[in-house]
Amino acid sequence: MFYFFGELGVNLFILISGYFLINNKFSVKKLIRLIIEINFYYIFSVILQKNLNHDRLTTSMGYFKLFFVVSFGRYWFATSYVLLYVMSPYINKFIHSMEKETYIKLLLTVIFLWSIIPTIFGIIRNDSELFLFYNRFIWMIVMYLIGGYIRLYNIKFLKKKRKSAITAIISFALMLLSIFIIYIFRNIINELKNLEIAYFWKPNTILMVILSISIFEIFINLKIEYNKIINTLASTTLGIYLLHDGPLDKYIWNVIFKTKEALNSRYSIIYIILSTLIIFFVCAIIDLIRQVIEKNTVNKFLDSKYYDKIKSQSQSIFRKTVKYIF
């Protein structure tokens, strides 16, 4: 059951991105800060990992890769998100050039290709992510398109909180039910023997898509006013992910929390919740410290005349090069 929440978070993160970025301008400064944050956490994690003697970088290439975390895809989500942000201005122009009817047809097409078909046939191959050249970057674009549509037009059926809540409850209930169905019938139906019990946990399964969209709609309909605490915690979520799901993940789960042993306890659910909260708030504090450091270093540089000069010269070189070639 807890598997479902991880990929649900991924879908919601990109729905939020599509919702807010659809009408926003691309910012080079934001891209720079994003890449620096990703590199910072990877390098920080590797240094900490080395000092804990849990693992070590043993090759010169390993040290080289420390400074190109996005390029080498050390975090699949971070790399995909950077790519998505770089492509967002062109995706936005594409979206704004379409009429509503065309946009709906596009969404139905991509959902059919990379959600419905994989969900059905994935049962045979025990994976919904092995069809039609699907990958996580493609899926990010799909969720971005859905988030953008909700911002521009909203989904008529889910406009009311009650319908959104009922849809979310039904989809999640079906996902839970699937666990029991797979468990019960896996010994009867040969094809189900190797099927993952939490099959619908992947982000592109149709039930996960429906759950993600309906929960997103619930929060849109809540009309929550500005809250400093919520926004402060929200600003740390990417850092929390980068810190706990990178080079330190095995150390955190196997050494600190000993999750494999805890899962055999009668208090396993309480243990999962408490360990999650501890990781969340400890990593949030670390990220708030990082933000202070960033404010006094990276942000100061990006707001300085030196950055403006470098940017101006780079743009001039780029224009001359393009003009010469094309």
C-alpha positions as CSV (number, residue, x, y, z in Angstrom):
1,M,0.0,0.0,0.0
2,F,2.8,2.4,0.9
3,Y,4.3,1.9,-2.6
4,F,1.4,3.9,-4.0
5,F,2.4,7.1,-2.3
6,G,5.9,7.5,-3.8
7,E,4.8,7.6,-7.4
8,L,1.7,9.6,-6.4
9,G,4.0,12.2,-5.2
10,V,5.9,12.3,-8.5
11,N,2.7,12.7,-10.5
12,L,1.5,15.5,-8.2
13,F,4.8,17.3,-8.3
14,I,4.6,17.5,-12.2
15,L,0.9,18.4,-12.2
16,I,1.8,21.3,-10.0
17,S,4.7,22.2,-12.3
18,G,2.4,22.1,-15.4
19,Y,-0.3,24.1,-13.6
20,F,2.0,27.0,-12.6
21,L,4.6,26.9,-15.5
22,I,2.1,26.9,-18.3
23,N,1.7,30.7,-18.0
24,N,5.2,31.5,-16.7
25,K,8.3,32.6,-18.5
26,F,11.4,30.5,-18.6
27,S,14.2,31.7,-16.2
28,V,17.8,30.9,-16.8
29,K,18.5,31.9,-13.2
30,K,16.0,29.4,-11.9
31,L,17.6,26.7,-14.1
32,I,21.1,27.6,-12.8
33,R,19.8,27.4,-9.2
34,L,18.1,24.1,-9.9
35,I,21.3,22.5,-11.3
36,I,23.4,23.9,-8.5
37,E,21.0,22.5,-5.9
38,I,21.1,19.0,-7.5
39,N,24.9,19.1,-7.7
40,F,25.2,20.4,-4.1
41,Y,23.2,17.5,-2.6
42,Y,24.9,14.8,-4.6
43,I,28.4,16.1,-3.7
44,F,27.3,16.6,0.0
45,S,25.8,13.1,0.1
46,V,28.9,11.5,-1.4
47,I,31.2,13.3,1.1
48,L,29.0,12.3,4.0
49,Q,28.8,8.8,2.6
50,K,32.6,8.6,2.4
51,N,33.1,9.8,6.0
52,L,30.6,7.2,7.2
53,N,32.7,4.6,5.5
54,H,29.6,3.2,3.9
55,D,30.8,3.5,0.3
56,R,33.6,5.3,-1.5
57,L,34.3,6.7,-5.0
58,T,37.3,4.7,-6.2
59,T,37.9,6.1,-9.7
60,S,38.8,9.5,-11.2
61,M,35.8,9.2,-13.4
62,G,33.6,8.9,-10.4
63,Y,35.0,12.2,-9.1
64,F,34.5,13.8,-12.5
65,K,30.8,12.7,-12.5
66,L,30.3,14.5,-9.2
67,F,30.2,17.9,-11.1
68,F,27.8,16.7,-13.9
69,V,25.1,15.0,-11.9
70,V,22.3,16.0,-14.3
71,S,24.2,14.9,-17.4
72,F,25.0,11.4,-15.9
73,G,21.4,11.0,-14.6
74,R,22.4,10.3,-11.0
75,Y,18.8,11.2,-10.0
76,W,16.4,10.1,-12.7
77,F,13.8,12.5,-11.4
78,A,16.1,15.5,-11.2
79,T,17.5,14.9,-14.7
80,S,14.0,14.5,-16.2
81,Y,12.8,17.6,-14.4
82,V,15.7,19.7,-15.6
83,L,14.9,18.5,-19.2
84,L,11.3,19.3,-18.7
85,Y,12.0,22.8,-17.5
86,V,14.3,23.4,-20.4
87,M,11.6,22.3,-22.8
88,S,8.8,24.0,-21.0
89,P,8.8,27.3,-23.0
90,Y,8.4,25.3,-26.2
91,I,5.8,23.0,-24.8
92,N,3.9,26.0,-23.5
93,K,3.9,27.7,-27.0
94,F,2.7,24.4,-28.4
95,I,-0.2,24.2,-25.8
96,H,-1.2,27.8,-26.3
97,S,-1.4,27.4,-30.1
98,M,-4.0,24.6,-29.8
99,E,-7.7,25.0,-29.5
100,K,-9.4,23.3,-26.5
101,E,-10.8,20.4,-28.5
102,T,-7.4,19.7,-30.0
103,Y,-5.9,19.8,-26.6
104,I,-8.4,17.3,-25.3
105,K,-7.7,14.9,-28.2
106,L,-4.0,15.2,-27.5
107,L,-4.5,14.3,-23.8
108,L,-6.7,11.3,-24.7
109,T,-4.2,10.1,-27.2
110,V,-1.2,10.2,-24.9
111,I,-3.1,8.7,-21.9
112,F,-4.3,5.9,-24.2
113,L,-0.8,5.2,-25.5
114,W,1.2,5.5,-22.3
115,S,-1.3,4.7,-19.6
116,I,-4.3,2.6,-20.7
117,I,-2.4,0.2,-23.1
118,P,0.5,-0.3,-20.7
119,T,-1.8,-0.9,-17.7
120,I,-3.7,-3.6,-19.6
121,F,-0.8,-5.4,-21.3
122,G,1.6,-4.7,-18.4
123,I,-0.1,-7.4,-16.4
124,I,1.5,-10.0,-18.8
125,R,5.0,-8.6,-18.4
126,N,4.7,-7.5,-14.8
127,D,5.5,-3.9,-15.7
128,S,3.4,-1.0,-17.1
129,E,6.6,0.9,-18.2
130,L,7.8,-1.5,-21.0
131,F,5.5,-0.5,-23.9
132,L,5.6,1.9,-26.8
133,F,9.0,3.4,-26.0
134,Y,7.7,4.7,-22.8
135,N,10.1,6.4,-20.4
136,R,9.9,8.6,-17.3
137,F,10.7,11.8,-19.2
138,I,7.8,11.1,-21.7
139,W,5.5,10.5,-18.7
140,M,6.6,13.8,-17.1
141,I,5.5,15.6,-20.3
142,V,2.2,13.8,-20.2
143,M,1.5,14.9,-16.6
144,Y,2.8,18.4,-17.5
145,L,0.2,18.6,-20.3
146,I,-2.5,17.5,-17.9
147,G,-1.5,20.1,-15.3
148,G,-1.5,22.8,-18.0
149,Y,-4.9,21.8,-19.2
150,I,-6.3,22.0,-15.6
151,R,-4.9,25.5,-15.3
152,L,-6.4,26.7,-18.6
153,Y,-9.7,24.9,-18.7
154,N,-10.1,22.7,-15.6
155,I,-11.8,19.3,-15.8
156,K,-15.5,19.8,-15.7
157,F,-16.3,16.6,-13.9
158,L,-13.9,17.2,-11.1
159,K,-14.7,20.9,-10.5
160,K,-16.7,20.1,-7.3
161,K,-14.8,18.9,-4.2
162,R,-17.3,16.1,-3.6
163,K,-16.8,14.5,-7.0
164,S,-13.0,14.9,-6.8
165,A,-13.0,13.3,-3.3
166,I,-15.3,10.4,-4.4
167,T,-13.2,9.8,-7.5
168,A,-10.0,9.7,-5.4
169,I,-11.5,7.4,-2.8
170,I,-12.8,5.0,-5.5
171,S,-9.5,4.9,-7.4
172,F,-7.5,4.3,-4.2
173,A,-9.9,1.6,-3.0
174,L,-9.6,-0.2,-6.4
175,M,-5.8,0.0,-6.0
176,L,-6.0,-1.6,-2.5
177,L,-8.5,-4.2,-3.8
178,S,-6.0,-5.1,-6.6
179,I,-3.5,-6.1,-3.9
180,F,-5.9,-8.7,-2.5
181,I,-7.0,-9.9,-5.9
182,I,-3.5,-10.4,-7.2
183,Y,-2.5,-12.2,-3.9
184,I,-5.5,-14.5,-3.9
185,F,-5.5,-15.4,-7.6
186,R,-1.7,-15.5,-8.2
187,N,-1.6,-19.3,-7.3
188,I,-4.6,-20.0,-9.5
189,I,-3.8,-18.0,-12.7
190,N,-0.3,-18.9,-13.8
191,E,0.3,-15.6,-15.5
192,L,-0.1,-13.8,-12.2
193,K,2.6,-15.8,-10.3
194,N,5.3,-13.2,-10.9
195,L,3.0,-10.2,-10.9
196,E,4.0,-7.4,-8.5
197,I,1.3,-7.4,-5.7
198,A,1.3,-3.6,-5.8
199,Y,1.1,-3.6,-9.6
200,F,-0.7,-0.2,-9.8
201,W,2.0,1.7,-8.0
202,K,3.8,2.8,-11.2
203,P,3.0,6.4,-12.1
204,N,1.4,5.6,-15.5
205,T,-1.1,3.0,-14.5
206,I,-4.6,4.3,-15.2
207,L,-5.7,4.1,-11.5
208,M,-2.7,6.0,-10.4
209,V,-3.4,8.7,-13.1
210,I,-7.0,9.0,-11.9
211,L,-5.9,9.2,-8.2
212,S,-3.3,11.8,-9.0
213,I,-5.6,14.1,-10.9
214,S,-8.5,13.8,-8.5
215,I,-6.3,14.6,-5.4
216,F,-4.8,17.5,-7.3
217,E,-8.3,18.8,-8.1
218,I,-9.3,18.4,-4.4
219,F,-6.6,20.8,-3.4
220,I,-7.3,23.3,-6.2
221,N,-11.0,23.4,-5.0
222,L,-10.0,23.9,-1.4
223,K,-8.9,27.5,-2.2
224,I,-6.2,27.5,0.5
225,E,-5.0,31.0,1.3
226,Y,-1.3,32.0,1.4
227,N,0.4,30.2,4.3
228,K,4.1,30.9,5.1
229,I,4.6,27.6,6.9
230,I,3.2,25.5,4.0
231,N,5.3,27.5,1.4
232,T,8.4,27.2,3.5
233,L,8.1,23.5,3.8
234,A,7.1,23.2,0.1
235,S,10.3,24.9,-0.9
236,T,12.3,22.2,0.8
237,T,10.7,19.1,-0.8
238,L,13.1,18.8,-3.8
239,G,16.0,19.0,-1.4
240,I,14.4,16.4,0.8
241,Y,14.1,14.0,-2.2
242,L,17.7,14.7,-3.3
243,L,19.2,14.1,0.1
244,H,17.4,11.0,1.2
245,D,17.0,9.2,-2.1
246,G,20.5,9.6,-3.5
247,P,23.9,8.0,-2.4
248,L,22.7,7.9,1.2
249,D,19.5,5.9,0.7
250,K,20.9,2.5,1.6
251,Y,22.7,3.9,4.7
252,I,19.5,5.7,5.8
253,W,17.2,2.7,5.4
254,N,19.5,-0.2,6.2
255,V,21.8,1.3,8.9
256,I,19.9,4.1,10.6
257,F,16.4,2.9,10.5
258,K,16.9,-0.8,9.8
259,T,13.7,-1.0,7.9
260,K,13.9,-4.7,6.9
261,E,13.9,-5.6,10.6
262,A,11.2,-3.2,11.4
263,L,8.8,-4.5,8.8
264,N,8.5,-7.8,10.8
265,S,7.3,-5.9,13.8
266,R,3.6,-5.5,14.8
267,Y,4.3,-1.8,14.9
268,S,5.7,-1.6,11.4
269,I,3.1,0.9,10.1
270,I,3.8,3.3,13.0
271,Y,7.5,2.8,12.4
272,I,7.1,3.7,8.7
273,I,5.2,6.8,9.5
274,L,7.6,8.0,12.2
275,S,10.7,7.3,10.1
276,T,9.2,9.2,7.2
277,L,8.4,12.2,9.4
278,I,11.9,12.2,10.9
279,I,13.5,12.1,7.5
280,F,11.2,14.8,6.2
281,F,11.8,17.3,9.0
282,V,15.6,16.6,9.4
283,C,16.1,17.0,5.6
284,A,13.9,20.1,5.6
285,I,16.0,21.7,8.2
286,I,19.2,20.9,6.2
287,D,17.6,22.4,3.1
288,L,16.6,25.6,4.9
289,I,20.2,26.0,5.9
290,R,21.2,25.4,2.3
291,Q,18.8,28.0,1.2
292,V,20.4,30.6,3.5
293,I,23.8,29.6,2.0
294,E,22.4,29.9,-1.5
295,K,20.9,33.3,-0.8
296,N,24.2,34.7,0.3
297,T,26.3,33.1,-2.5
298,V,24.5,31.9,-5.6
299,N,21.6,34.4,-5.5
300,K,24.0,37.4,-4.9
301,F,26.1,36.4,-7.9
302,L,23.0,36.0,-10.1
303,D,21.8,39.5,-9.1
304,S,25.2,41.0,-9.6
305,K,26.5,43.0,-12.5
306,Y,29.1,40.3,-13.2
307,Y,26.3,37.8,-14.0
308,D,24.6,40.4,-16.2
309,K,27.9,41.0,-18.1
310,I,28.4,37.2,-18.6
311,K,24.8,36.8,-19.8
312,S,25.1,39.7,-22.2
313,Q,28.3,38.4,-23.7
314,S,26.9,34.9,-24.0
315,Q,23.8,36.1,-25.7
316,S,25.9,38.2,-28.2
317,I,28.1,35.2,-29.0
318,F,25.0,33.0,-29.4
319,R,23.3,35.5,-31.8
320,K,26.4,35.9,-33.9
321,T,26.9,32.1,-34.1
322,V,23.3,31.5,-35.1
323,K,23.4,34.2,-37.7
324,Y,26.7,32.9,-39.1
325,I,25.4,29.3,-39.3
326,F,21.8,29.8,-40.3
